[in-house]
Amino acid sequence: MARRLRGRVAMGAAAAGLAAGTAGCGAGLHSPHPAPTVTAVTAAANGVNDRIGVLQLPDEGNARSCTASVVDSPGRNLLITAAHCVYQTGDGPVPGLAFVPGYRNGSGPLGSWAVSKVTVDQHWQDDGDPEYDVAFLTVEPNNGRQIEDAVGGGSPIAVGRGFDLPVTVTGYPADHEEPITCSARTTSQSATQEEFDCAGFSDGTSGSPWLTGDGQLVGVIGGYQQGGTARTSPTASASTTGSVRSSSRPPSRRDRQPGVTGGRQPAGRRNGECPPARAGGHSAWWLPQLDSNQ
């Protein structure tokens, strides 16, 4: 089976420059693409990739969820991922999350960092709008250090970069103990979307950051169909697509503490609404009003 992953990113101008990615369930709306010509490879263990890691549930045997990454913020304690990984529409944030940066073969060089707050857009809270499938996670200090200090900084989030960008996407498939990475140039899919094709991304890579050559984060995997669609194919290939669109939506936000409600399943997967083989979608930028400690 080949999985075709999609991620959409809408861009809005703001001083904070923080962006969000979105995801949701639904039938495929786009015609099939040819099999990709580039395949992801195992990512090197280095300082840049140590800013990327896995989300785990320590109370559930360290079950792995999705991919997240450290972003630049005033409080030096912020992550970005896909909202469908961490917030169940109608139930609330997934409780008990932890982030393991640089995860490889069951552990990470910098330990585990407890998530204390999940921030998603009100549109995602209300109805899981795939335009807002992005989440910001605040993590607690570990041994007196903020996470940016531990990993050597966070990726700055860029807005307004437009189409035709060379990007590198790194993430953790659920069946891999090491991250995979792929570099490709995005192409225009429509007037409001751009995409890139790369084989190898599958469940677990939702939330994976899209980084430009200068290290700026311009998107995350997520959105329409939670980042992609699946189809049966003898090629057993996969591609990741991402869409970029301009957006002038005003920012909106409601912070929720993990543990307020239950809901450990990703939004859009309640009651089997999305089969595990599906992970498609798009991302939209929105700008949370973060206080000085975030």
GIFENQUI-V953349 format. One record per pair of residues at least 4 apart in sequence whose C-alpha atoms are under 7 Angstrom apart, sorted by sequence separation. I is the first residue (numbers start at 1). J is the second residue. If there is no record, write none. Layout:
BEGIN
i=I j=J
i=I j=J
END
This chain:
BEGIN
i=13 j=17
i=45 j=49
i=46 j=50
i=47 j=51
i=57 j=61
i=58 j=62
i=72 j=76
i=73 j=77
i=83 j=87
i=84 j=88
i=88 j=92
i=103 j=107
i=104 j=108
i=120 j=124
i=121 j=125
i=122 j=126
i=123 j=127
i=124 j=128
i=141 j=145
i=142 j=146
i=145 j=149
i=146 j=150
i=147 j=151
i=148 j=152
i=149 j=153
i=172 j=176
i=189 j=193
i=190 j=194
i=201 j=205
i=211 j=215
i=212 j=216
i=222 j=226
i=223 j=227
i=224 j=228
i=225 j=229
i=265 j=269
i=269 j=273
i=274 j=278
i=290 j=294
i=57 j=62
i=58 j=63
i=73 j=78
i=87 j=92
i=88 j=93
i=103 j=108
i=120 j=125
i=123 j=128
i=124 j=129
i=141 j=146
i=145 j=150
i=148 j=153
i=188 j=193
i=189 j=194
i=211 j=216
i=212 j=217
i=222 j=227
i=265 j=270
i=268 j=273
i=269 j=274
i=56 j=62
i=57 j=63
i=87 j=93
i=88 j=94
i=102 j=108
i=123 j=129
i=141 j=147
i=148 j=154
i=172 j=178
i=188 j=194
i=189 j=195
i=211 j=217
i=221 j=227
i=268 j=274
i=56 j=63
i=57 j=64
i=71 j=78
i=86 j=93
i=87 j=94
i=101 j=108
i=102 j=109
i=172 j=179
i=187 j=194
i=188 j=195
i=210 j=217
i=211 j=218
i=56 j=64
i=70 j=78
i=71 j=79
i=86 j=94
i=100 j=108
i=124 j=132
i=171 j=179
i=172 j=180
i=186 j=194
i=187 j=195
i=209 j=217
i=210 j=218
i=55 j=64
i=56 j=65
i=70 j=79
i=71 j=80
i=101 j=110
i=123 j=132
i=124 j=133
i=170 j=179
i=171 j=180
i=186 j=195
i=187 j=196
i=210 j=219
i=54 j=64
i=55 j=65
i=69 j=79
i=70 j=80
i=170 j=180
i=171 j=181
i=186 j=196
i=209 j=219
i=210 j=220
i=55 j=66
i=68 j=79
i=69 j=80
i=100 j=111
i=121 j=132
i=170 j=181
i=185 j=196
i=209 j=220
i=9 j=21
i=54 j=66
i=55 j=67
i=68 j=80
i=69 j=81
i=100 j=112
i=169 j=181
i=170 j=182
i=184 j=196
i=208 j=220
i=209 j=221
i=8 j=21
i=54 j=67
i=55 j=68
i=68 j=81
i=99 j=112
i=100 j=113
i=168 j=181
i=169 j=182
i=207 j=220
i=208 j=221
i=53 j=67
i=54 j=68
i=67 j=81
i=98 j=112
i=99 j=113
i=120 j=134
i=168 j=182
i=169 j=183
i=207 j=221
i=53 j=68
i=98 j=113
i=99 j=114
i=120 j=135
i=168 j=183
i=206 j=221
i=207 j=222
i=52 j=68
i=53 j=69
i=98 j=114
i=119 j=135
i=120 j=136
i=167 j=183
i=168 j=184
i=182 j=198
i=206 j=222
i=52 j=69
i=97 j=114
i=98 j=115
i=118 j=135
i=119 j=136
i=167 j=184
i=51 j=69
i=52 j=70
i=97 j=115
i=118 j=136
i=119 j=137
i=166 j=184
i=167 j=185
i=51 j=70
i=66 j=85
i=118 j=137
i=166 j=185
i=65 j=85
i=117 j=137
i=118 j=138
i=165 j=185
i=166 j=186
i=117 j=138
i=164 j=185
i=165 j=186
i=206 j=227
i=115 j=137
i=116 j=138
i=164 j=186
i=115 j=138
i=116 j=139
i=163 j=186
i=164 j=187
i=115 j=139
i=116 j=140
i=163 j=187
i=93 j=118
i=114 j=139
i=115 j=140
i=163 j=188
i=113 j=139
i=114 j=140
i=113 j=140
i=173 j=201
i=113 j=142
i=173 j=202
i=174 j=203
i=173 j=203
i=174 j=204
i=163 j=194
i=173 j=204
i=172 j=204
i=173 j=205
i=172 j=205
i=171 j=205
i=89 j=124
i=90 j=125
i=251 j=286
i=253 j=288
i=89 j=125
i=251 j=287
i=252 j=288
i=59 j=96
i=83 j=120
i=89 j=126
i=171 j=208
i=201 j=238
i=251 j=288
i=58 j=96
i=89 j=127
i=170 j=208
i=199 j=237
i=200 j=238
i=57 j=96
i=89 j=128
i=169 j=208
i=170 j=209
i=199 j=238
i=201 j=240
i=243 j=282
i=57 j=97
i=58 j=98
i=169 j=209
i=198 j=238
i=199 j=239
i=242 j=282
i=56 j=97
i=57 j=98
i=169 j=210
i=198 j=239
i=55 j=97
i=56 j=98
i=168 j=210
i=169 j=211
i=197 j=239
i=198 j=240
i=55 j=98
i=56 j=99
i=167 j=210
i=168 j=211
i=197 j=240
i=55 j=99
i=167 j=211
i=168 j=212
i=196 j=240
i=197 j=241
i=54 j=99
i=55 j=100
i=167 j=212
i=196 j=241
i=53 j=99
i=54 j=100
i=166 j=212
i=167 j=213
i=195 j=241
i=196 j=242
i=53 j=100
i=54 j=101
i=166 j=213
i=195 j=242
i=230 j=277
i=53 j=101
i=194 j=242
i=195 j=243
i=230 j=278
i=52 j=101
i=53 j=102
i=54 j=103
i=84 j=133
i=193 j=242
i=194 j=243
i=229 j=278
i=51 j=101
i=52 j=102
i=53 j=103
i=83 j=133
i=193 j=243
i=194 j=244
i=228 j=278
i=229 j=279
i=50 j=101
i=51 j=102
i=82 j=133
i=83 j=134
i=192 j=243
i=193 j=244
i=228 j=279
i=229 j=280
i=50 j=102
i=82 j=134
i=83 j=135
i=192 j=244
i=193 j=245
i=227 j=279
i=228 j=280
i=49 j=102
i=81 j=134
i=82 j=135
i=192 j=245
i=225 j=278
i=226 j=279
i=227 j=280
i=228 j=281
i=81 j=135
i=225 j=279
i=226 j=280
i=227 j=281
i=80 j=135
i=81 j=136
i=225 j=280
i=226 j=281
i=227 j=282
i=80 j=136
i=224 j=280
i=225 j=281
i=79 j=136
i=80 j=137
i=223 j=280
i=224 j=281
i=78 j=136
i=79 j=137
i=158 j=216
i=222 j=280
i=223 j=281
i=224 j=282
i=23 j=82
i=78 j=137
i=79 j=138
i=157 j=216
i=158 j=217
i=159 j=218
i=222 j=281
i=223 j=282
i=22 j=82
i=78 j=138
i=155 j=215
i=156 j=216
i=157 j=217
i=158 j=218
i=222 j=282
i=223 j=283
i=21 j=82
i=22 j=83
i=23 j=84
i=77 j=138
i=78 j=139
i=155 j=216
i=156 j=217
i=157 j=218
i=222 j=283
i=77 j=139
i=155 j=217
i=77 j=146
i=76 j=146
i=77 j=147
i=76 j=147
i=77 j=148
i=106 j=177
i=76 j=148
i=105 j=177
i=104 j=177
i=105 j=178
i=104 j=178
i=103 j=178
i=203 j=279
i=70 j=148
i=72 j=153
i=72 j=154
i=71 j=154
i=72 j=155
i=70 j=154
i=71 j=155
i=72 j=156
i=70 j=155
i=71 j=156
i=133 j=222
i=133 j=223
i=131 j=223
i=130 j=223
i=130 j=224
i=51 j=151
i=50 j=151
i=51 j=154
i=24 j=128
i=47 j=151
i=67 j=171
i=24 j=129
i=67 j=172
i=24 j=130
i=23 j=130
i=22 j=130
i=22 j=131
i=22 j=132
i=23 j=133
i=21 j=132
i=22 j=133
i=20 j=132
i=21 j=133
i=22 j=134
i=20 j=133
i=21 j=134
i=20 j=134
i=20 j=135
i=54 j=172
i=82 j=206
i=82 j=207
i=81 j=207
i=81 j=208
i=122 j=252
i=121 j=252
i=122 j=253
i=121 j=253
i=122 j=254
i=120 j=253
i=121 j=254
i=120 j=254
i=119 j=254
i=42 j=178
i=43 j=179
i=119 j=255
i=42 j=179
i=43 j=180
i=67 j=204
i=118 j=255
i=119 j=256
i=19 j=157
i=42 j=180
i=43 j=181
i=66 j=204
i=67 j=205
i=82 j=220
i=117 j=255
i=118 j=256
i=18 j=157
i=41 j=180
i=42 j=181
i=65 j=204
i=66 j=205
i=67 j=206
i=68 j=207
i=81 j=220
i=82 j=221
i=117 j=256
i=118 j=257
i=128 j=267
i=17 j=157
i=40 j=180
i=41 j=181
i=66 j=206
i=67 j=207
i=68 j=208
i=69 j=209
i=82 j=222
i=117 j=257
i=118 j=258
i=17 j=158
i=40 j=181
i=41 j=182
i=66 j=207
i=67 j=208
i=116 j=257
i=117 j=258
i=17 j=159
i=40 j=182
i=116 j=258
i=39 j=182
i=13 j=159
i=12 j=159
i=13 j=160
i=11 j=159
i=12 j=160
i=11 j=160
i=134 j=283
i=133 j=283
i=130 j=281
i=131 j=282
i=132 j=283
i=133 j=284
i=130 j=282
i=131 j=283
i=132 j=284
i=130 j=283
i=131 j=284
i=138 j=294
i=40 j=198
i=39 j=198
i=40 j=199
i=38 j=198
i=39 j=199
i=40 j=200
i=36 j=197
i=38 j=199
i=39 j=200
i=36 j=198
i=96 j=258
i=36 j=199
i=93 j=256
i=95 j=258
i=96 j=259
i=94 j=258
i=95 j=259
i=93 j=258
i=94 j=259
i=93 j=259
i=95 j=262
i=93 j=261
i=94 j=262
i=92 j=261
i=94 j=263
i=91 j=261
i=94 j=264
i=91 j=262
i=92 j=263
i=91 j=263
i=88 j=263
i=88 j=265
i=88 j=266
i=89 j=267
i=87 j=266
i=88 j=267
i=86 j=266
i=87 j=267
i=85 j=266
i=84 j=266
i=84 j=267
i=8 j=193
i=21 j=219
i=3 j=202
i=21 j=220
i=23 j=222
i=24 j=223
i=25 j=224
i=26 j=225
i=22 j=222
i=23 j=223
i=24 j=224
i=25 j=225
i=21 j=222
i=22 j=223
i=23 j=224
i=24 j=225
i=25 j=226
i=28 j=229
i=21 j=223
i=23 j=225
i=24 j=226
i=35 j=237
i=36 j=238
i=23 j=226
i=36 j=239
i=23 j=227
i=9 j=219
i=7 j=220
i=7 j=221
i=8 j=222
i=6 j=221
i=7 j=222
i=8 j=223
i=6 j=222
i=7 j=223
i=78 j=294
i=75 j=292
i=77 j=294
i=6 j=224
i=74 j=292
i=75 j=293
i=76 j=294
i=74 j=293
i=75 j=294
i=7 j=227
i=74 j=294
i=6 j=227
i=73 j=294
i=5 j=227
i=6 j=228
i=5 j=228
i=4 j=228
i=5 j=229
i=4 j=229
i=3 j=229
i=4 j=230
i=3 j=230
i=2 j=230
i=3 j=231
i=2 j=231
i=1 j=231
i=2 j=232
i=1 j=232
i=2 j=233
i=1 j=233
i=9 j=242
i=11 j=244
i=2 j=236
i=3 j=237
i=4 j=238
i=5 j=239
i=6 j=240
i=7 j=241
i=8 j=242
i=9 j=243
i=10 j=244
i=11 j=245
i=12 j=246
i=1 j=236
i=2 j=237
i=3 j=238
i=4 j=239
i=5 j=240
i=6 j=241
i=7 j=242
i=8 j=243
i=9 j=244
i=10 j=245
i=11 j=246
i=12 j=247
i=2 j=238
i=3 j=239
i=4 j=240
i=5 j=241
i=6 j=242
i=7 j=243
i=8 j=244
i=9 j=245
i=10 j=246
i=11 j=247
i=12 j=248
i=10 j=247
i=25 j=268
i=24 j=268
i=25 j=274
i=23 j=280
i=24 j=281
i=23 j=281
i=22 j=281
i=23 j=282
i=22 j=282
i=23 j=283
i=21 j=282
i=22 j=283
i=21 j=283
i=22 j=284
i=20 j=283
i=21 j=284
i=20 j=284
i=21 j=285
i=20 j=285
i=19 j=285
i=20 j=286
i=19 j=286
i=19 j=287
i=18 j=287
i=7 j=280
i=8 j=281
i=9 j=282
i=10 j=283
i=11 j=284
i=12 j=285
i=5 j=279
i=6 j=280
i=7 j=281
i=8 j=282
i=9 j=283
i=10 j=284
i=11 j=285
i=12 j=286
i=5 j=280
i=6 j=281
i=7 j=282
i=8 j=283
i=9 j=284
i=10 j=285
i=6 j=282
i=7 j=283
i=8 j=284
i=9 j=285
END
